Amino acid sequence: MAELEFVFWHWWILALILLVVEILVPGFFFVWLAIAGFITGCLLWLLPSISMDVQLAVFSVLSVLAIVAWQFYARKHPTVSDQPLLNRRGAQYIGRVFNLYEPIVNGQGKIKVDDSIWKVHGEDCDINTKVKVTAIRGTVFDVEKVE
């Protein structure tokens, strides 16, 4: 049976394919495999007598090292957003004051926020009482009466 033999440019083509996959697939994973493939190809270009087993081992080790290094770097340098509450809609309303849309009876009521109605939990109050959002639990706001 013929043994599989890679030439350096095979690894570079694999790296290019992995970069294309990175573009098409959401996430940030395949770029590290592409870098490992490119480095493996460079190593094979410099030392063309490397066996296929060693090539696969180098590619595997470099892939794992690249992914672990990225994870370590990403934890040390988190991405800072100018809008940290953008995808946490309810958290955007903590601290704001609203009029009750429905009275709070037995601890349950509703407020109207822009074009949405939100359930609230707090002390019993009449309709149109001003309440301040203090916390959010799932889709229910905890509120307190504003004097």
C-alpha positions in Angstrom: 0.0 0.0 0.0 1.3 3.4 -0.9 2.2 5.7 2.0 0.5 9.1 2.1 3.1 11.8 1.5 2.6 15.5 2.0 4.6 18.2 0.3 5.0 21.6 2.0 2.5 23.3 -0.3 -0.2 20.7 0.8 0.0 22.2 4.2 -0.3 25.7 2.8 -3.4 24.7 0.8 -4.9 23.2 4.0 -4.1 26.5 5.8 -5.9 28.4 3.0 -8.9 26.1 3.1 -9.0 26.5 6.9 -8.9 30.3 6.4 -11.9 30.1 4.0 -13.8 28.0 6.5 -13.0 30.6 9.2 -14.6 33.3 7.0 -17.7 31.1 6.4 -18.3 29.8 9.9 -19.0 32.0 12.9 -16.5 32.0 15.6 -12.8 32.4 15.9 -11.3 28.9 15.8 -10.2 27.7 12.4 -7.7 30.6 12.0 -5.5 28.9 14.7 -5.6 25.6 12.8 -4.7 27.5 9.6 -1.7 29.1 11.3 -0.6 25.7 12.6 -0.9 24.3 9.0 1.1 27.1 7.6 3.9 26.7 10.1 3.9 23.0 9.5 4.3 23.6 5.8 7.2 26.0 6.5 8.9 23.5 8.7 8.4 20.8 5.9 9.8 23.3 3.3 12.9 23.7 5.5 13.3 20.0 6.4 11.7 18.0 3.5 12.6 14.6 5.0 10.2 14.9 7.9 7.9 11.8 8.1 4.1 12.1 7.9 3.8 11.0 11.5 6.0 13.8 12.7 4.2 16.3 10.4 0.8 15.3 12.0 2.3 15.5 15.4 3.7 19.0 14.8 0.4 20.2 13.3 -1.5 18.8 16.3 0.8 20.3 18.9 0.9 23.7 17.1 -2.9 23.7 16.8 -3.4 23.0 20.5 -0.8 25.5 21.5 -2.2 28.2 19.3 -5.8 27.7 20.7 -4.6 27.6 24.3 -2.4 30.7 23.8 -5.4 32.5 22.3 -7.7 31.5 25.1 -5.1 32.7 27.6 -4.6 36.0 25.8 -8.3 36.6 25.4 -8.9 36.0 29.2 -6.1 38.5 30.1 -7.2 41.1 27.6 -11.1 41.0 27.4 -12.8 43.0 24.7 -14.1 46.3 26.1 -17.3 47.5 24.6 -18.6 51.1 24.4 -22.1 49.6 24.9 -21.7 46.8 27.5 -25.5 46.5 28.0 -26.4 46.3 24.3 -27.6 42.7 24.3 -28.9 42.8 27.8 -32.0 44.8 27.2 -33.5 44.5 30.7 -30.3 45.6 32.4 -30.4 48.8 30.5 -33.4 49.9 32.5 -31.9 49.4 36.0 -32.0 52.7 37.8 -34.6 54.3 35.6 -37.9 55.6 36.8 -41.3 54.7 35.2 -45.0 55.2 35.8 -46.9 52.0 36.6 -49.0 50.8 33.6 -51.0 48.5 35.8 -51.1 48.7 39.6 -49.0 46.4 41.7 -51.4 44.0 43.5 -50.0 41.2 45.6 -46.5 42.1 44.6 -47.2 41.9 40.8 -47.8 44.7 38.3 -46.7 46.1 35.0 -44.8 49.1 33.6 -44.7 50.4 30.0 -41.1 50.9 28.8 -41.0 52.6 25.4 -43.2 50.3 23.3 -43.0 47.2 25.6 -44.9 46.1 28.7 -42.8 44.6 31.5 -43.9 42.7 34.6 -42.7 44.1 37.8 -42.4 42.9 41.4 -42.5 45.1 44.4 -44.7 46.6 47.1 -48.4 47.3 46.3 -48.9 50.6 44.5 -51.7 52.4 42.6 -51.6 52.9 38.8 -49.4 55.8 37.6 -47.2 55.6 40.7 -43.6 56.3 39.9 -41.3 53.3 40.5 -37.6 52.8 40.1 -36.2 49.6 38.6 -33.7 48.2 41.1 -32.9 44.7 39.5 -34.1 42.3 36.9 -34.8 38.6 37.4 -35.3 37.0 34.0 -38.1 39.1 32.4 -39.4 40.6 35.7 -38.2 43.9 37.1 -37.8 44.4 40.8 -39.1 47.9 41.6 -39.4 50.2 44.5 -41.7 53.2 44.9 -40.3 56.6 44.3 -41.6 59.4 46.6 
